[in-house]
Amino acid sequence: MNAQTDISMKTDEVLRVELEVFRRQHRDLDEAITALVERATGDALTIKRLKKQKLRLKDMIAQIEDRLTPDIIA
């Protein structure tokens, strides 16, 4: 795992900032994909790449949320 995606060495504050950035990027990609599909201006390869990038962001968001959310034993 590279240094940029290794969340184990980052503080909670840094992770919260990154989480918001990743969420914003995820929303932007979603809007871009929707616009390309609706207007039929994007080729299939471009749309596929954007969807993969969006999925990677979703995974990173999930990892950070898991790290920030404390484990509560019921």
C-alpha positions in Angstrom: 0.0 0.0 0.0 1.4 3.4 -0.9 1.9 6.3 1.6 -1.0 8.3 0.2 -3.6 5.6 0.9 -2.1 4.2 4.1 -4.5 5.6 6.7 -2.9 3.9 9.7 -0.3 6.6 10.0 -2.7 9.6 9.7 -4.4 11.5 12.5 -8.2 11.6 12.8 -8.2 15.2 11.9 -6.4 14.6 8.7 -8.7 11.7 7.9 -11.8 13.8 8.4 -10.4 16.4 5.9 -9.6 13.7 3.4 -13.0 12.1 3.9 -14.7 15.4 2.9 -12.4 15.8 -0.1 -13.1 12.2 -1.2 -16.9 12.6 -0.8 -16.8 15.8 -2.9 -14.8 14.1 -5.6 -17.2 11.1 -5.5 -20.2 13.5 -6.0 -18.4 15.3 -8.8 -17.6 12.1 -10.6 -21.2 10.9 -10.2 -22.4 14.2 -11.7 -19.9 13.9 -14.6 -20.9 10.3 -15.4 -24.6 11.2 -15.3 -24.0 14.2 -17.7 -21.9 12.1 -20.1 -24.5 9.3 -20.2 -27.5 11.7 -20.5 -25.9 13.7 -23.3 -24.3 10.7 -25.0 -21.1 12.7 -25.3 -18.8 10.3 -23.6 -17.4 7.1 -25.0 -17.8 3.9 -23.2 -14.1 3.7 -22.2 -14.2 7.1 -20.6 -17.3 6.4 -18.7 -15.9 3.0 -17.5 -12.7 4.7 -16.3 -14.7 7.3 -14.4 -16.8 4.6 -12.8 -13.7 2.7 -11.7 -12.3 5.9 -10.2 -15.6 6.6 -8.4 -15.5 3.0 -7.0 -11.9 3.5 -5.7 -13.1 6.7 -4.0 -16.0 4.8 -2.4 -13.6 2.2 -1.1 -11.3 4.8 0.4 -14.3 6.6 2.0 -15.4 3.3 3.6 -11.9 2.6 4.9 -11.7 6.1 6.5 -15.2 5.9 7.9 -14.4 2.5 9.5 -11.2 4.0 11.0 -13.1 7.0 12.4 -16.1 5.1 13.7 -15.3 3.5 17.1 -16.1 -0.1 17.6 -19.0 -0.4 20.1 -19.6 -3.7 21.7 -23.3 -4.0 22.5 
